[in-house]
Amino acid sequence: MSSNRSATGLAPRSEAAGRQGDGAMERAVIRKLHTRIVWYCFLLFIINYLDRVNVGFAALEMNSEIGLDPKAYGLGAGIFFIGYILFEVPSNLIMDRVGPRVWIARIMVTWGLVCCAMAALQGPHSFYLLRFLLGLAEAGFAPGVLLYITYWFPKKERGKAVAGFMLATVLSSVFGAPLSGYIIGAAHGWFGYSGWRWMFLLEGIPAVLLGIVTFFYLVDRPQSPRANRWLTPDERNWLIAKLDTEREETGRHGAQSFLAALKDLRVWVLTLIYMFNGVAIYGVVLWLPQIVRSVGGLTTFQTGVVSAIPFIFGAIGLVLVARSSDRTGERRMHTAFAGLLGGVFLAASAIAPTPLLGLLALCICATGLWATLGVFWTLPSQFLTGAAAAGGLAFINGVAQIGGFTGPFLVGWVREATGGFTYPLLTLAIGPVIACGLCLSLKAKRDV
């Protein structure tokens, strides 16, 4: 009896110790992954997003200098996404073959060079051409990093990982807005050139330099021997086993080829959700400096500072909603209602009786809209793996950039027709409301 009690008493303690050991291992690995991967990719995305949206600040001086009316600027701001869409899927499929280290480095160097070339703009046609080429050069970066995260992070940790990466989209505006405004004002007249030209040049160079660093810094997958530089053998083996188990489970219930992904209705619904949210996000981002300037009485630098305020709230929403989603494992409702909050308060900002109330509404709008970004990208990884994940993530992100083209163009078109920003903002607000309805129509499981 004594021996039996000893045996039955030791087993639970041994299992508990094993679970505690696995828990400690998991926490150590995830902490290293965030430090080594997420925060580095966050830095890259800061530079990427700054290069993408700094045209909104250039427009304050550039439009009159090279002859862009509101419709022409809206077209040029949006035409970026045509090149982006065309090369998005091929770029991600290439990355899945050659590896993130080589391909992400290539993307960064080419987009940095095109951004520098924007300093030489002469008129509408060169504006259209270079915006198109910038989209072509950047294609594959965001979905490439999203795919890269699936190579390293277990499912239940991906919400915070993606949110950490996507945080760059708001913080680049928090810091980039005042920075761009400052460069335009401070550098005006250097060697006889306008400040906005120096802004493009000075903000393009870091992308080229970091592209070179990326080639030597990134490690493609946990299976790579280079992962031993910062993971212990036990940590690496645990991570590989965990990811292999999840990949096999996803493969049994989801698509594994790109063609199979395209046949899955969920891929198309997710594309529409991201597209309709993108209409509002990019419409706001690329026109916000001009919306703020329209209030009157602000310098370029002050316009940049005020424009940064909504993005601070966007960063808070992005982090908090991602943490809540990872804690509960629930993805669909978090995505849907965050977008709905954004759409409702975007409409409220359009009809606010005072500029201060309009700014407050935009802050709440940004909290909701940007909160969708971290959680949304956990949904496709529930049923896509392998080539299906590479092509599917790129397809969703790429085709959804139609919203990135439509949003800025709609604002320019409606503003030219109505003479103000009230109706353009009301038009943009429709997108997230539609996205919410589509998201609620999906069936999604909890990630545990």
N, C-alpha and C positions, 0 to 999 in steps of 0.2 A: 504493500500500500504506500509505504514511504517512498519507495523507488518510483512508483507510478505518479505520485503527486509531484515528485521532482521533475519527471519527464514532461508532464503536462504543464507544469509551471514554467519550465524553461522555454518551451516552444513559443508562447506568445511574446515573451521578452525578446527572444531572438528575432522574431518577425518584426516586432516594433523597432528593434535596433536597426534592422535592415531598412525599414521604411524611413527611419530618421537619417540613415546614411544616404539613401537615395535622395531624400529631400535636401540634405546639405549639399550633395553633389549637384543637384539641379540648380539650387540657388547660386552656387559658385560659378557654374557654367553660364547661366543666364546673365549674371553680373558681368562676366568677361565678354560675352557677346555684345552686350549693350555698350560697354566701354570701347571695345575694339572695332565693332562693325557699325552699330546704329549711330553713334555720335560722329564717326568719321563721315558716313553717308549723309548725315544731317548737315555737316559742314559743306559737302559737295552740293547738296540741294539748295543751301543758302545762296551759293554762287550761281547755281543754275536758275533759280527763281528770280534772283536779282537781274540777271541778264535778260530774262524773259519779260519782266514787267517794268524795267526802268524806262521803257519807251513812254510810259504814262507821264513821267516827269520830264522827259525830253520834250514832250508835246507842248509843255507850257511855253517854250521858246522856239522849238523846232518848227512847229506848224506854220507860223507866220513867215519864218525865214525861208523855207523851201516850198511854200505855197500849198499847204494841205488844208482843205476845208473839213468840217466835221465828218462828212460822209467819206471823204478820201482817207482821213486818219482812221476811222472805224474799219474801213476795208483793209488798210495796211496792217492795223493791229491784229485783225482777225486772220489775215492771209497766212500768218505764221503757222496756223493749225492745219492748213492744207498740206504743206510739206511734211508736217509732223505726222499727220494721218497716213500719208502715202508710204512712209518708211518705218512706221511703228512696228508692225508685225514682222517684216523681214529682219529688222534690227534685233528683236528679241530672240528670234529663231537662230540668228547668227551667234548671239551671245551664249545661247544654250550649248552651242557647238564649240566655240573657241574659248569660252570662259569669261567671267565678269572682269577679271583683272585687265585683260587686253582690250576688251570691247568698251568698257566704261571709260578707260583712259583715252581711247580713240574719240569717243563722243565728246569728251570734255575739251580736248585740244581743238577739234574742229569748230565747236560752238564758240569757243573763246576767240578764235581767229575771225569768225563772221561777226561777232559782236564788236571787235575792234574795227572791222571794216565799216560798221555803221557810222563811224566818225566821219566818213567821207561822203555821206548822203548829199545829193544835189537837187533832188526833186521827187515827185510822186512815184515815177517809174523805178528809180533806184531804191526808194523806200519799199515798194512792193517786192522787188526782186530780193533784197537782202533779208526782209522779214520771212519770205518763203524759204530762202536758203538756211536761215537760222532754225526754222522749224525742221527742215530736213536734217540738219546737223544734230539737233537735240533729240530727235526721235529715238526712242528706246531707252532713254536715261531713267525716267521714273518707273516704267514697268520693269526695266532691267534690275533696278534696285529692289523693287517689290518681289521679283522672282528670286533674287539673291537672298532676301530675307527668308524665303521658304526653304532655301538650301541649308539654313543654319538654325532656325528657330522652330521649336515644337509649336503645334497649333494654338495651344492655350496661351502662349506668350506673344503671339503675333500682333494682337491688338495694340499693346504698348510699344512693341518694336516699330510697327508701321506709324503709330502716332508720333514716336520720337523722330522718325524720319520726316513725316509730313509737317511736323512743327516748323520746319524750315520755311514752308510756304507762308506762314504768318510772321515769323520772326524776321525773315528777309525783308518784309515790308516795314516791320517795327524799326529795324535799324537801317534798312536800305532807303526808306523814304526820306528821313532827314539827311542821310549821307548823300543821296542823289541830289536833293535840293541844295545841299551845301556845296557840292562839287560844281553844279551848274552856276551858282552865284560866285564862288571863290575863283573858279578857273576861267571865268569869262574874260576874253581878251588875251589869254596866254598865247604868245607868238601869233597874235592876230586871229585866233579861232574862237568860236563861241563856246560857252561853258558846256552845253549839251554834247558837243563833239568830244570834249575831254572826258565827259562822264562815260560815254560808250567805250572809249579807249581804256580808261583806268579801271573800269569794271569788267572788261573782257580779259585783261592780262592774267588775273588770278586763276581763271579757268584753265588757261594753257599751262600754267605752272603746276597747278594741282593735278592736272591730267598726267603729267610726267610722274609726280609723286605716287599717284594711284597705281601706276604700272608696277611699282616696286612694293607697295604697301598691302594691297588686297590679297587675300587668300581665297581661291575659287570655291572650295568645298571643304567640309570637315575631313574628308578622305585624303586630302592633299597632305603630303609630309610636312609642308610649311606650317600646317596648323599646330604642329608640335612646339612651335616657338612660343605659343602662349596658352595652350591647353596641355594639361598633364595627360599621359597615356590613358589613365582611368577616365578622366573627363571626356576625352575624345571618343573613347570606346562607348561610353554611356550615351553620348550625343548621337553617334552614328546609329547605334541600336535603336534609340528612341525614334529618330527620323525615319529609319527603314521600316519600323513597325507601322508608323502613321502613313507612310507612303503606300505600303501594301494594302492597308485598310481603305484608303482613298481610292486606290486602283481597282478594288473589288466592287466599289459602288459608284464610281464616276468615270469620266472620260480620261483617256491616256494619250490620245492623238489629237492634233490640232483640228483635223476634219471632224472627229467625234465631238469636239468642243463646239464647233460651229453648228452642229446639229442639235445642240442642247438649248432648249428654249430659255433656260435660266441665264445663259450667257447673253442673249439678246435683251432680256429684261434688265439685267445688271448694266448693260451698255446704255440703255435708255435712262436708267436712274442716274448714272454718273454724268450723262450728257445734260439732262435737265438741271441738275445741280450746278454743272459747269457753266451753263448759260448765265446764272446769277453770279457765280464766283468771279468769272473773268470779266463780266460786264462791270462789276463793281471795281475790281482791281485796276483795270486799265483806264477807267474813267474817274476814279476817286479823286486824284489830284485836281482835275478840272472841276469836279463837283464842289470840292472844298474851296477852290479859288473863286468859284462863282458867287460865294457869300460876300466876297469883297474885302479889301483892306489888308490882305495878308501878303507878306513877302514870299519868295520861293522857298526859303528855308522854313518859315512858319507854316506854309502849306504842307511841307513834308512832315513836320512834327504833328500837326493835327491829323493828317492822313494816317499816321502810324497808330493812333489811339484805338480804332476798331480792331486792329490786328492783335493788340495785346489781349483783348477779350476773346478773339478767335483762338489764340494759343491756350488760354485757360480752358475753353470749351473742348478743344481737341484732346488735351491731357485728361481732364476729368471724365469725359464720356468714354474714352478708351479704357481707363482704369475700371470704370463701372462695368463695361462690357466684358473685360477679361475676368473680372471677379465673379460675374454671374454666368459667363459663357454665352450670354444672349447677344445676338448680333443684329437681327432684322429690325426689332422695335427701336433699338438705339439709333440705327441709321435713319429710319423713317421719321421719327419725331424730332430728331435734331435738325433734319432738313426742313421740316414743317415750321419749326420755330424760326429758322432763318428766313423762309419765304414770307411769313406773316409780318415779321418786323422789318423786312425790306420794304414791304408795302407801306408799313406805318411810317418809315423814314421819308417816303415820298410825299405824304400828306401832313407831316408834322407842322404845327403852326409856327414854330420858332426854329432857328438853326441849332440851338442847343438840344432841343428835344429830337430833332432829326439826327444829330450825332449820337445821342443815346440809343435811339432805335437802331442805327447802323451798328452800334457796338453789340447789341443783343443779337442782331441779324448775323454778325460775324461769329459770335459764340456758337450759334446753331450750324451755320453753313460749314465752317471749318471742322466742327466736331464730327461731321459725317466722314471726313477723309480717313481717319485712322481706323474706324470700325468697318467701313464699307469693304476694304480690301481683304478682310478676313472671310467674307462670304464666298468669293470664287474659289478660294483654296479649300473649301469644304468638299468640293466635288471635282476639282481639276488637279492633275499631277503630271509630271514628266513633260513631254512636248505639248500636251494639252494646256498645262499651266503656262509654259513659255509663250505659246501662241495666243492662248485665251486671255491672259492678263494684258498682253500687248493689244489684242483686238479690242477689248473693253476700253482700255485707256485711249487707244488711238481713235477709234470711231467716235467715242464720246467727246473727242476734241472738236467735233462739229459744234458742240455747245460753246467751246472756247472761241470759235470763229463767229458764231451767231450772236453771242452776248454783246461783244464790243460793237459789232456792226449794227445791231438793233438799236443800241443806245444812240449811235451817231445818226442813224436814219430817222428815228422817232424824234430826237432832239431837233434835227434840222426842220422837221415838219411842224413841231409844236413850239420850239423856241425856248424850252426849259428842260429840267431834269425830272419833273414830276411824273410825266407819262412814261419816259424811259424806265424809271425805277419800278413803276407799277407793272410794266411789261415783263421786266426781269423776274419779278416776284412770282409770276405764274409757274416758272420752271420747277422750283423746289416743291411746290404744292403737288404738281403732277408726279414728281419723283417719289414723294411720300406715298401716294396711292399705289404706284407700281411696286414699291418696296413691301408694302403690306400684303400685296398679292402673292409674294414669294413664300415658299415653304423652306424653312431653314432650321437646322438642328443646333443644339447648344454644343460649344466646344468645351470638352472637359479633359 
